[in-house]
Amino acid sequence: MRECALAYAPPLVPRQMIEPDAAKVLRVADAYQQQTGLQIVFFSDLTRWLDQQGRGWVDVDGTDWERGLEQLQKAPALSMYLGLSQFHHVLLADASRKSLVIYGMEDKPYEVTDQDRRQLRDFIHGTLTRDWPPTSRA
């Protein structure tokens, strides 16, 4: 089985039709996107961003992060599964405060860099640009 990610286009998610914790998670995503200008936002980015502000998910109107993600998966919204390598899946899920260090089969550990995260964003952006259906292509 291959690792995957589920991509959403937050502007296309009908906010009035989703559960409260999912709506709160998307409000944080909107705020993060507006501040950073990033087109591709990982949910782990949101956790790191809140942490940098000395906050956690519970500080966002009592948001239950796990419940919010479950609610979002069930939401009546357009989404798309993306196949990822194990390395990219680890990057996507990493919300650590310090650089993630990966220990593998090789002799020395690998410290994940911001460039690794940018390359993953570029990969996802390219995939979504090619395959995402919301806009018609003439």
LUMNUDREN-374367 format. One line per 2 residues: their letters; for each residue x, y, z of N, C-alpha, C, CB. Coordinates in Angstrom, 1 decimal. Each point is the difference from the previous one (the first is absolute). Glycine has a CB too. Example, Ala and Ser with C-alpha at 12.3 -4.5 7.8 and 13.67 -1.06 7.14 Angstrom:
LUMNUDREN-374367
as = 13.2/-5.7/7.8/-0.9/1.2/0.0/0.9/1.2/0.0/-1.9/-1.2/1.2  1.5/2.3/-1.9/0.9/1.1/0.0/-0.8/1.1/0.8/1.2/-0.6/-2.2;
This chain:
LUMNUDREN-374367
mr = 0.8/-1.2/0.0/-0.8/1.2/0.0/0.9/1.2/0.0/-1.9/-1.2/1.2  1.5/2.2/-1.9/0.8/1.2/-0.2/-0.6/1.1/1.0/0.5/-0.6/-2.4;
ec = 0.4/1.5/2.9/-0.4/1.1/0.8/-0.8/1.0/-0.9/2.0/-0.4/1.6  -2.9/1.1/-1.0/-0.7/1.0/-0.8/-0.3/1.2/0.9/-1.0/-1.8/-1.5;
al = 0.5/2.8/0.8/-0.5/1.3/0.6/-1.3/0.3/-0.6/2.4/0.9/0.5  -3.2/-0.3/0.2/-1.3/0.5/-0.5/0.0/1.5/-0.1/-1.2/-2.0/1.1;
ay = 1.0/2.5/-2.4/0.1/1.4/-0.2/-1.4/0.6/-0.1/2.2/-0.4/-1.3  -2.3/1.6/1.8/-1.3/0.8/0.0/0.3/1.3/-0.6/-0.9/-1.2/2.0;
ap = -0.1/1.8/-2.6/0.1/1.4/-0.4/-0.9/0.8/1.0/0.5/-0.5/-2.5  0.0/1.0/3.6/-0.8/0.7/1.0/-1.1/0.9/-0.5/1.9/-0.2/1.4;
pl = -1.6/1.0/-2.5/-1.1/0.9/-0.5/-1.2/-0.7/-0.5/1.8/1.6/-0.5  -1.6/-2.9/0.1/-1.1/-0.8/-0.6/-0.7/-0.8/1.1/1.2/-0.1/-2.1;
vp = -0.8/0.1/3.3/-0.6/-0.8/1.1/-1.2/0.9/0.5/2.2/-1.2/0.7  -3.4/0.6/-0.8/-1.2/0.8/0.4/0.0/0.1/1.6/-1.3/-0.8/-2.1;
rq = 1.7/1.9/2.6/0.2/0.1/1.4/-1.3/-0.1/0.8/1.9/1.5/-0.5  -3.0/-1.2/-0.1/-1.3/-0.1/0.7/-0.4/-1.5/0.1/-0.6/2.3/-0.8;
mi = 1.2/-3.2/0.1/-0.4/-1.4/0.0/1.0/-0.9/0.7/-1.1/0.5/-2.1  2.1/0.1/2.8/1.0/-0.9/0.7/-0.1/0.2/1.5/1.5/0.2/-2.0;
ep = -1.0/-1.2/2.7/-0.1/0.0/1.4/0.9/1.1/0.6/-0.5/-2.5/0.0  0.2/2.9/1.3/0.7/1.1/0.6/1.6/-0.1/0.1/-2.1/0.3/1.3;
da = 2.6/-1.4/-0.9/1.4/-0.1/0.1/0.7/0.0/-1.3/-0.3/-1.3/2.1  -0.3/0.7/-3.2/0.6/0.1/-1.3/0.0/1.5/-0.5/-0.9/-2.4/-0.5;
ak = -0.2/3.1/0.8/0.0/1.4/-0.4/1.1/0.8/0.7/-2.5/-0.2/-0.3  2.7/-0.1/1.6/1.1/0.7/0.7/1.4/-0.3/-0.5/-1.4/-0.1/2.0;
vl = 1.6/-1.2/-2.4/1.3/-0.3/-0.6/0.2/0.8/-1.3/-0.2/-2.4/1.0  -0.9/2.5/-1.8/0.1/0.7/-1.3/0.2/1.5/0.2/-1.4/-1.7/-1.0;
rv = 0.8/2.2/2.1/0.2/1.5/0.3/1.5/0.2/0.3/-2.3/0.2/0.9  2.9/-1.1/-0.2/1.5/0.1/0.3/0.8/-0.1/-1.3/-0.3/-1.0/2.3;
ad = -0.1/0.1/-3.2/0.6/-0.2/-1.3/-0.1/1.3/-0.8/-0.5/-2.5/0.0  -0.7/3.1/0.0/-0.2/1.3/-0.7/0.9/1.1/0.5/-2.3/-0.7/-0.4;
ay = 2.4/0.8/1.7/0.9/1.0/0.7/1.4/-0.2/-0.4/-1.7/0.3/1.9  2.2/-1.6/-1.8/1.4/-0.3/-0.3/0.3/0.3/-1.5/-0.1/-1.8/1.8;
qq = -0.8/1.4/-2.6/0.2/0.3/-1.5/0.0/1.5/-0.3/-1.1/-2.2/-0.5  0.3/2.9/1.2/0.0/1.5/-0.2/1.3/0.6/0.5/-2.5/0.0/0.2;
qt = 3.0/-0.5/0.9/1.3/0.5/0.5/1.2/-0.4/-0.8/-1.1/0.0/2.3  1.1/-1.2/-2.8/1.2/-0.5/-0.7/-0.1/0.1/-1.5/0.3/-1.6/1.9;
gl = -1.5/1.6/-2.4/-0.1/0.1/-1.5/0.2/-1.4/-0.6/0.7/2.4/0.0  -0.5/-3.4/0.7/0.3/-1.3/-0.5/-1.3/-0.6/-0.7/1.8/-0.4/1.7;
qi = -1.7/-0.2/-2.8/-1.1/-0.6/-0.7/-0.3/-1.4/0.5/0.5/1.3/-2.0  0.6/-2.0/2.5/-0.1/-1.3/0.5/0.3/0.0/1.5/0.7/-1.0/-2.2;
vf = -1.7/0.7/3.0/0.2/0.1/1.5/-0.2/-1.4/0.5/-0.8/2.4/0.1  1.7/-2.9/0.7/-0.1/-1.3/0.7/-0.7/0.3/1.3/2.1/-1.0/-1.1;
fs = -2.9/0.0/1.6/-0.6/0.2/1.3/1.1/0.0/1.1/-2.1/-1.2/-0.8  3.2/0.5/0.6/1.1/0.1/0.9/0.6/1.4/0.1/0.5/-2.5/-0.4;
dl = -0.5/3.2/-0.7/0.4/1.4/0.0/-0.8/0.8/1.0/0.7/-0.2/-2.4  -2.0/-0.1/2.4/-0.9/0.8/0.9/0.3/-0.3/1.5/-1.8/-0.1/-1.8;
tr = 2.1/-1.1/2.1/0.4/-0.4/1.4/1.3/0.7/0.3/-1.1/-2.2/-0.2  2.1/2.2/-0.7/1.3/0.7/0.3/-0.3/1.5/0.2/1.3/-1.7/-1.4;
wl = -2.1/2.3/0.5/-0.3/1.4/0.1/-0.6/0.4/1.3/-0.3/0.0/-2.5  -0.7/-0.8/2.9/-0.6/0.3/1.3/1.0/-0.1/1.1/-2.2/-0.9/-0.8;
dq = 3.1/-0.1/0.7/1.0/-0.2/1.1/0.9/1.2/0.0/-0.1/-2.5/-0.3  0.5/3.0/-0.8/0.9/1.2/-0.1/-0.7/1.2/0.7/1.0/-0.8/-2.1;
qg = -2.3/0.8/2.2/-0.7/1.1/0.7/-0.3/-0.3/1.4/-1.0/0.6/-2.2  1.5/-1.8/2.7/-0.2/-0.4/1.4/-1.4/-0.5/0.2/1.7/1.6/0.7;
rg = -2.3/-2.1/-1.8/-1.4/-0.5/0.1/-0.1/-1.4/-0.5/-0.8/2.3/-0.3  -0.3/-2.9/0.6/-0.3/-1.4/-0.5/-1.4/0.0/-0.6/1.6/-1.1/1.7;
wv = -2.0/0.0/-2.2/-1.3/-0.1/-0.6/-1.1/0.3/1.0/0.9/-1.7/-1.6  -0.8/1.3/2.8/-1.0/0.2/1.0/-0.2/1.5/0.2/0.5/-2.2/1.1;
dv = 0.5/3.0/-1.3/-0.1/1.5/0.1/-0.8/0.6/-1.1/2.2/0.0/1.2  -2.5/-0.7/-2.2/-0.8/0.5/-1.1/-1.4/-0.3/0.2/1.9/-0.2/-1.6;
dg = -2.6/0.9/2.5/-1.4/-0.2/0.4/-0.2/-1.5/0.4/-0.7/1.8/-1.6  1.6/-2.4/2.3/-0.1/-1.3/0.5/0.0/-1.1/-1.1/-1.3/1.0/1.8;
td = 1.9/-0.8/-2.9/0.0/-0.9/-1.1/0.6/-1.4/0.4/0.2/2.0/-1.6  -0.9/-3.0/1.2/0.4/-1.4/0.1/0.6/-0.3/-1.3/-1.7/-0.7/1.8;
we = 3.0/0.7/-1.9/0.8/-0.2/-1.3/-0.4/-1.3/-0.7/1.9/1.4/1.0  -1.8/-2.5/-0.2/-0.3/-1.3/-0.6/-1.4/-0.1/-0.5/1.6/-1.0/1.6;
rg = -2.6/1.5/-0.8/-1.4/0.0/-0.5/-0.2/0.9/-1.2/-0.7/-0.4/2.4  1.4/1.5/-2.4/-0.1/0.9/-1.2/0.5/-0.6/-1.3/0.4/1.9/1.6;
le = 0.7/-2.7/-1.5/0.5/-0.7/-1.2/-1.0/-1.1/-0.4/2.4/0.5/0.7  -2.9/-1.2/0.3/-1.0/-1.1/-0.3/-1.3/0.7/-0.7/0.8/-1.4/1.9;
ql = -1.2/2.5/-1.4/-1.2/0.7/-0.5/0.3/0.5/-1.4/-0.7/0.7/2.3  1.9/-0.3/-2.6/0.4/0.5/-1.3/0.0/-1.1/-1.0/1.3/1.8/1.1;
qk = -0.9/-3.0/-0.7/0.0/-1.1/-0.9/-1.4/-0.4/-0.4/2.1/-0.8/1.0  -3.0/1.0/-0.2/-1.4/-0.3/-0.3/-0.8/1.1/-0.6/0.1/-1.6/1.9;
ap = 0.5/2.8/-2.0/-0.7/1.2/-0.5/-0.4/-0.2/-1.5/1.3/1.4/1.7  -2.4/-0.8/-2.1/-0.4/0.0/-1.4/0.8/1.0/-0.8/-2.3/-0.7/0.7;
al = 3.6/0.3/-0.9/0.9/1.0/-0.7/0.9/-0.8/-0.9/0.0/1.5/2.0  0.3/-0.8/-3.1/0.9/-0.6/-1.0/1.4/-0.2/0.7/-1.3/1.1/-1.9;
sm = 1.8/-2.3/1.7/1.4/-0.3/0.5/0.6/-1.0/-0.9/-0.7/0.4/2.4  2.0/-0.6/-2.2/0.8/-0.8/-0.9/1.1/-0.7/0.7/-0.5/1.5/-1.9;
yl = 0.6/-2.8/1.8/1.1/-0.8/0.6/1.2/0.1/-0.9/-1.6/-1.6/1.1  2.8/1.8/-0.4/1.3/0.1/-0.7/0.9/-1.1/0.5/-0.3/2.5/-0.3;
gl = 0.8/-3.3/-0.5/1.0/-1.0/0.4/1.3/0.7/0.3/-1.1/-1.7/-1.4  1.7/1.3/2.5/1.3/0.6/0.5/1.0/-1.1/0.3/-1.2/2.0/0.9;
sq = 2.5/-1.6/-1.0/1.0/-0.9/0.5/0.0/-0.1/1.5/1.5/0.5/-2.1  -0.8/-1.4/2.7/0.0/-0.1/1.5/0.7/1.3/0.5/0.1/-2.5/-0.1;
fh = 1.0/2.9/-0.6/0.7/1.2/0.5/-1.0/1.3/-0.1/2.2/-1.0/-0.8  -2.9/1.1/-0.2/-0.9/1.2/-0.1/-1.2/-0.1/1.0/0.6/0.2/-2.4;
hv = -1.0/-1.4/2.6/-1.0/-0.2/1.1/0.4/0.4/1.3/-0.9/-1.9/-1.3  2.2/1.6/1.6/0.6/0.4/1.3/0.0/1.5/0.1/1.4/-2.2/0.1;
ll = -0.9/2.8/-1.2/0.1/1.5/0.0/-1.4/0.6/0.2/2.0/-0.1/-1.6  -3.0/-0.4/0.9/-1.3/0.5/0.1/-0.6/0.0/1.4/-0.4/-0.8/-2.3;
ad = 0.8/-0.2/3.0/-0.6/-0.2/1.4/0.9/0.7/1.1/-1.0/-2.2/-0.8  2.2/2.6/0.4/0.9/0.6/1.0/-0.4/1.4/0.5/1.8/-1.3/-1.1;
as = -2.2/1.3/2.4/-0.3/1.3/0.6/1.0/0.3/1.1/-2.4/-0.3/-0.6  3.6/-0.3/0.6/0.9/0.2/1.0/0.6/1.4/0.1/0.6/-2.4/-0.2;
rk = -0.2/2.8/1.4/0.6/1.4/0.2/1.3/0.1/-0.6/-1.3/0.2/2.1  2.1/-1.3/-2.1/1.4/0.0/-0.5/0.0/-0.8/-1.3/1.0/0.3/2.3;
sl = 0.1/-0.2/-3.0/0.1/-0.7/-1.3/-0.2/-1.5/0.3/1.5/1.7/-0.9  -2.2/-2.4/0.1/-0.2/-1.4/0.1/1.3/-0.7/-0.4/-2.5/0.2/-0.4;
vi = 2.9/-1.3/1.1/1.1/-0.8/-0.4/-0.5/-1.4/-0.3/1.6/1.4/1.5  -1.2/-1.8/-2.6/-0.5/-1.4/-0.5/1.2/-0.9/0.1/-1.8/1.0/-1.5;
yg = 1.6/-2.1/2.2/1.0/-1.1/0.1/-0.4/-1.1/-0.9/0.6/0.7/2.3  0.2/-1.0/-3.3/-0.4/-1.1/-1.0/1.1/-1.1/0.0/-1.3/1.7/-1.3;
me = 1.4/-2.3/0.1/0.9/-1.1/-0.2/1.5/0.6/-0.2/-1.9/-1.4/-1.0  2.0/2.6/0.7/1.3/0.6/-0.2/0.7/0.3/1.3/-0.7/0.9/-2.2;
dk = 2.0/-0.7/2.1/0.8/0.2/1.2/-0.3/1.2/0.8/1.8/-1.2/-1.1  -2.1/2.3/0.4/-0.2/1.3/0.7/-1.5/0.4/-0.1/2.4/0.6/-0.4;
py = -2.9/0.1/1.5/-1.3/0.5/0.0/-0.2/1.1/-1.0/-0.3/-0.7/2.4  -0.9/0.9/-2.9/-0.3/1.1/-0.9/-0.9/1.0/0.7/0.2/-1.6/-2.0;
ev = 0.2/2.9/2.0/-0.7/1.0/0.6/-0.9/0.7/-1.1/1.8/0.4/1.8  -3.1/-0.4/-1.6/-0.9/0.6/-1.0/0.2/1.5/0.0/-1.7/-1.9/0.4;
td = 1.6/2.5/-1.6/0.3/1.4/-0.1/-1.3/0.7/-0.5/2.4/-0.4/-0.5  -2.4/1.7/0.5/-1.1/0.8/-0.6/-0.1/-0.3/-1.5/0.2/1.8/1.8;
qd = 0.9/-2.0/-2.4/0.0/-0.3/-1.4/-0.7/-1.3/-0.3/2.2/1.2/-0.3  -2.1/-2.2/1.1/-0.7/-1.2/-0.1/-1.5/0.2/0.0/1.8/-1.2/1.0;
rr = -2.3/2.1/-0.1/-1.4/0.3/0.1/-0.4/0.8/-1.2/0.1/0.0/2.5  0.7/0.9/-3.0/-0.3/0.8/-1.2/-0.1/-0.9/-1.2/1.2/2.0/0.9;
ql = -0.3/-3.0/-1.0/-0.1/-0.9/-1.2/-1.3/-0.9/0.1/2.5/-0.1/0.0  -2.9/-0.2/1.2/-1.3/-0.8/0.1/-1.1/0.9/-0.4/0.9/-1.4/1.9;
rd = -0.9/2.7/-1.5/-1.1/0.9/-0.4/0.0/0.2/-1.5/0.3/1.2/2.2  0.9/-1.1/-2.8/0.1/0.1/-1.5/-0.6/-1.3/-0.6/2.0/1.5/0.2;
fi = -1.7/-2.6/0.3/-0.5/-1.3/-0.6/-1.5/0.0/0.1/2.1/-1.2/0.7  -2.7/1.5/0.5/-1.4/0.0/0.2/-0.7/1.1/-0.9/0.3/-0.8/2.4;
hg = 0.3/1.9/-2.5/-0.5/1.1/-0.8/-0.1/-0.5/-1.5/0.9/1.8/1.6  0.2/-2.4/-2.1/0.0/-0.5/-1.3/-1.0/-1.1/-0.3/2.4/0.5/-0.1;
tl = -2.6/-1.4/1.1/-1.0/-1.0/-0.2/-1.4/0.6/0.0/1.5/-1.6/1.2  -1.8/2.5/-0.3/-1.3/0.7/0.0/-0.3/0.8/-1.2/0.1/0.0/2.5;
tr = 0.9/0.7/-3.0/-0.1/0.8/-1.2/-0.4/-0.9/-1.2/1.7/1.7/0.9  -1.1/-2.9/-0.9/-0.2/-0.9/-1.1/-1.3/-0.7/0.1/2.4/-0.3/-0.2;
dw = -2.8/-0.1/1.5/-1.1/-1.0/0.1/-1.3/0.6/0.8/1.7/-1.7/0.0  -1.6/2.8/0.6/-1.1/0.5/0.8/-1.1/0.5/-0.9/1.6/0.7/1.8;
pp = -2.8/-1.2/-1.6/-1.1/0.3/-0.9/-0.9/1.3/0.2/0.0/-2.4/-0.1  0.2/3.2/1.1/-1.0/1.1/0.2/-0.2/1.0/-1.2/0.5/-0.3/2.3;
ts = 0.6/0.5/-3.1/-0.2/1.0/-1.0/-0.1/-0.8/-1.4/1.3/1.8/1.3  -2.1/-1.2/-2.1/0.0/-0.7/-1.4/1.1/0.4/-0.8/-2.5/0.0/0.1;
ra = 3.0/-0.9/-0.9/1.1/0.3/-0.8/-0.5/-0.1/-1.5/1.7/-1.0/1.7  -1.5/2.1/-2.4/-0.5/0.1/-1.4/1.1/-0.5/-0.9/-1.6/1.9/0.6;
